[in-house]
Amino acid sequence: MNLLFSQIESAFAKRPYPGNENITHCSYDTKNGGTLDGPCWECEEMSNFFRGKSWGMLHGLELRRYGDNDTLFTVKAYCYFLPSYLTASLREPKDLDDCVDHLTYRFGVETDDNRGAERLRSLFNELNRSELGAVLAYFRYVLSRDGNWGGFCARAIENIERELSKTP
């Protein structure tokens, strides 16, 4: 498992912080086509929590609170904080067990989930090959440790392998 930690840390070491104003994307905010004058309380709370933090300083119990709100992240913020979820779920599986299924769901979207597939394409466009390789290694480990999570883990592996097989 130490090799997996090293692979994740090395792959994401140069990923830039998204900026304090680019952590969440609130679809309720008028600037994003919604009807509220500003972000909703969930996006505001999430932005306030993650603002100014390095992905390496976050732990399982902290991340658990936001594990099911990962779609509120902008794509850049999701990709920046992704290694914190990956490493915490390895290091603290009991504290972050509900986030593992969200990770597998995000990368192992079902074929009829158009919204999920669109988000996955955005993630693939943002993550580099080294980062995708680390995420793939993570899912392979999780599959052997925890099982298939209703097919999502195997689909995540297939989706990432398919993306990596494309010419750069």
C-alpha positions in Angstrom: 0.0 0.0 0.0 3.0 2.3 0.5 3.6 2.2 -3.2 0.1 3.3 -3.9 0.4 6.2 -1.5 3.6 7.2 -3.2 2.1 6.9 -6.7 -0.9 9.1 -5.8 1.3 11.7 -4.0 3.7 11.8 -6.9 1.1 12.0 -9.6 -0.8 14.9 -8.0 2.2 16.8 -6.6 2.2 19.5 -9.2 -1.6 19.9 -9.5 -2.3 23.6 -8.9 -4.7 24.8 -6.3 -7.9 25.9 -8.0 -8.1 29.3 -6.3 -10.4 30.3 -3.4 -13.1 31.5 -5.8 -13.1 28.3 -7.9 -13.9 25.6 -5.3 -17.6 25.1 -5.9 -19.9 25.7 -8.8 -23.4 26.5 -7.5 -26.0 25.9 -10.1 -28.5 27.9 -8.0 -26.4 31.1 -8.3 -27.6 33.6 -10.9 -24.1 33.8 -12.4 -24.5 30.1 -13.2 -28.1 30.3 -14.5 -29.9 29.8 -11.2 -32.2 32.1 -9.3 -30.3 32.9 -6.1 -28.2 36.0 -5.7 -25.1 34.1 -4.6 -24.3 30.4 -3.9 -26.5 28.2 -1.8 -25.6 27.5 1.8 -24.1 24.0 0.9 -21.8 25.5 -1.7 -20.8 28.3 0.6 -20.1 26.0 3.5 -18.1 23.7 1.3 -16.1 26.5 -0.2 -15.4 27.9 3.2 -14.2 24.5 4.4 -11.8 23.8 1.5 -10.6 27.4 1.0 -6.9 27.7 1.3 -6.3 24.1 2.2 -3.7 21.8 0.6 -5.1 18.4 -0.4 -2.4 16.7 1.7 -3.6 18.2 4.9 -7.1 16.8 4.9 -8.2 13.7 6.8 -11.1 11.1 6.6 -13.5 12.5 9.2 -13.2 16.0 7.7 -13.7 14.7 4.2 -16.5 12.4 5.2 -18.7 15.5 5.8 -18.3 16.5 2.1 -18.0 13.0 0.5 -21.5 13.0 -1.1 -21.2 16.7 -2.2 -18.4 16.1 -4.6 -20.5 17.2 -7.6 -20.6 20.7 -6.0 -16.8 21.0 -6.7 -15.7 22.7 -9.9 -13.9 20.2 -12.1 -10.5 21.8 -11.2 -11.3 21.7 -7.5 -12.4 18.1 -7.7 -9.2 17.1 -9.4 -7.2 19.1 -6.9 -8.8 17.5 -3.8 -9.2 14.0 -5.4 -5.9 12.7 -3.9 -7.0 13.7 -0.4 -10.1 11.4 -0.8 -8.0 8.6 -2.4 -5.3 8.6 0.3 -7.7 9.1 3.2 -9.9 6.2 2.1 -6.8 4.0 2.1 -5.5 5.3 5.4 -8.8 5.6 7.2 -11.3 3.3 5.5 -13.8 3.3 8.4 -13.9 7.1 8.5 -14.3 7.5 4.8 -16.2 4.4 3.7 -19.1 6.3 2.3 -16.8 8.4 0.1 -15.3 5.3 -1.6 -18.7 4.5 -3.1 -18.9 8.1 -4.4 -15.5 7.8 -6.0 -16.5 4.6 -7.7 -19.8 6.2 -8.8 -18.0 9.2 -10.2 -15.6 7.2 -12.3 -17.8 4.1 -12.9 -20.8 5.8 -14.3 -23.5 3.7 -15.9 -23.9 3.9 -19.6 -27.4 5.5 -19.3 -26.2 8.2 -16.9 -25.7 11.2 -19.3 -25.0 13.7 -16.6 -22.5 11.4 -14.9 -20.8 10.7 -18.3 -20.6 14.4 -19.0 -18.9 15.0 -15.7 -16.5 12.0 -16.2 -15.5 13.5 -19.6 -14.7 16.8 -17.9 -12.6 15.0 -15.3 -10.8 13.0 -18.0 -10.1 16.3 -19.9 -8.6 17.8 -16.7 -6.6 14.9 -15.3 -3.2 14.0 -16.8 -2.1 10.5 -17.6 0.0 10.2 -14.5 -3.0 11.2 -12.3 -5.3 8.8 -14.2 -2.8 6.1 -13.7 -2.8 6.7 -9.9 -6.6 6.7 -9.8 -6.6 3.5 -11.8 -4.2 1.9 -9.3 -6.4 3.1 -6.5 -9.5 1.4 -8.0 -7.7 -1.8 -8.7 -6.7 -1.9 -5.0 -10.2 -1.0 -3.8 -11.7 -3.7 -6.0 -9.4 -6.3 -4.4 -10.0 -4.9 -0.9 -13.7 -4.0 -0.9 -15.3 -5.7 -3.9 -17.1 -4.3 -6.8 -19.5 -1.8 -5.2 -22.4 -3.0 -7.4 -20.3 -3.0 -10.6 -19.1 0.6 -10.2 -15.6 -0.3 -9.3 -15.1 -2.5 -12.4 -16.7 0.1 -14.6 -14.4 2.8 -13.1 -11.4 0.6 -14.0 -12.7 0.0 -17.5 -13.5 3.7 -18.1 -10.0 4.8 -17.0 -8.3 2.0 -19.0 -10.2 3.1 -22.1 -9.2 6.7 -21.5 -5.6 5.8 -21.0 -5.6 3.7 -24.1 -6.3 6.7 -26.3 -3.3 8.3 -27.8 -2.1 11.4 -25.9 
